[in-house]
Amino acid sequence: MQDISNEGAAARLTIDLRALCANYRTIARHVAPARAAAVVKADAYGLGAARVAPALAAEGCRDFFVAHLSEAAALRPLLPADARLFILNGLLPGGESACAALGAIPVLNGLEQVRAWVACGKALGRRLPAVLQVDSGMSRLGLAPEDIDTLLAEIDMARDLDLQLVMSHLACGDEPENGANPDQLARFEALTARLPPVPRSLANSGGCFLTPGFHFDLVRPGIALYGAAPHPGHPSPIQPVVRLEARIIQVRTIPAGQGVGYGLTYAPDKPARIATIGVGYADGWPRHLSNKGAAWFGDTRLPIAGRVSMDSMTLDVSALSDGTLHYGDMVELIGPHQPLEVVAADAGTIPYEILTSLGRRYARVWITE
Ligand SMILES: *Cc1c(COP(=O)(O)O)cnc(C)c1O
């Protein structure tokens, strides 16, 4: 049995900052001479941006992407003065002066955002730093091709903005064979040719491991830093970062036919041993894993038995002989036997959603050396 640093916690989330930094170095080496930024939105995909971003800054990263102004404000004091903080969602009405005061750089995604930012700069009497996003085919954020005509007619790009980067985003960067990737690349080349010659950025994690033509000047990896394969199902140089373990609260033997959990949806036709752990959907463990998925004790797979509750779930531990598993023992939920990708697949989702849902009740342990 292992100790748990946060006394009495039901589960331990171990975040390996060394592996995270190694992933950053792997990506940075792979894309050089392009620069590697880090996407730390959504609290660094649930891992904790306040620890993750400074660790990456110590590796030399100077470009950080968040989604919201509030995320940029929280990170600003934790980063070196020469680090740039980019806001992917750009500006929302009323946020302009706070963004300018913070020195954060909005990704301007539409003409309204460009106009508001230029007006804010004029009011402040200076050119404000900006990123321009163009839509190269994902139809989510960014200027449409026809918006670029309006933009160039309306705005003096050199006088009105300090344009630091032009970017776009890949819809299928995680699928190396997908024909949408070369299509988006060609559209990005054509759209940026109409704009001032500033540094360009197209690649997310998946894009970092497409051909070098996708790298441009700056890449924007997120999920690969946090340990998931950039191209699911393909060999990957990325190391796992997260491990999740939970303690056994109780073990019981039930007679044949007795139901387990809400709705009594698990009722084995022979006697079974059931163990309860203190992790549930309020901790971000998907309720879709009811009667699906598993935990591991050593090399033994322990299927989830019955519905996942808010604060607990039950495992069928009959595969272990009686007396093997004790009150307080640790089982693995995410780790070497059950990688993040497997948990996500069992739940019918993706590693991003599992990570960004990780609960606040876990004892968090950081491996730093
Ligand atoms: C989230 C995001 C990224 C990072 O994507 P990953 O697939 O996690 O590497 C990059 N760029 C934009 C615009 C994003 O929204």
The ligand as an SDF file (V2000), in Angstrom:
LIG
                    3D

 15 15  0  0  0  0  0  0  0  0999 V2000
   -6.8560   24.1010  -28.2760 C   0  0  0  0  0  0  0  0  0  0  0  0
   -6.1530   24.6760  -29.4320 C   0  0  0  0  0  0  0  0  0  0  0  0
   -4.8580   24.2560  -29.7800 C   0  0  0  0  0  0  0  0  0  0  0  0
   -4.1890   23.0670  -29.1390 C   0  0  0  0  0  0  0  0  0  0  0  0
   -4.7300   21.8940  -29.7140 O   0  0  0  0  0  0  0  0  0  0  0  0
   -4.2150   20.4280  -29.3430 P   0  0  0  0  0  0  0  0  0  0  0  0
   -4.9630   19.5510  -30.2590 O   0  0  0  0  0  0  0  0  0  0  0  0
   -4.5520   20.2220  -27.9100 O   0  0  0  0  0  0  0  0  0  0  0  0
   -2.7410   20.4070  -29.5660 O   0  0  0  0  0  0  0  0  0  0  0  0
   -4.1970   24.9410  -30.7810 C   0  0  0  0  0  0  0  0  0  0  0  0
   -4.7970   25.9640  -31.4320 N   0  0  0  0  0  0  0  0  0  0  0  0
   -6.0490   26.3610  -31.1580 C   0  0  0  0  0  0  0  0  0  0  0  0
   -6.6670   27.4620  -31.9440 C   0  0  0  0  0  0  0  0  0  0  0  0
   -6.7760   25.7230  -30.1580 C   0  0  0  0  0  0  0  0  0  0  0  0
   -8.0420   26.1010  -29.9040 O   0  0  0  0  0  0  0  0  0  0  0  0
  1  2  1  0
  2  3  1  0
  2 14  2  0
  3  4  1  0
  3 10  2  0
  4  5  1  0
  5  6  1  0
  6  7  2  0
  6  8  1  0
  6  9  1  0
 10 11  1  0
 11 12  2  0
 12 13  1  0
 12 14  1  0
 14 15  1  0
M  END
$$$$
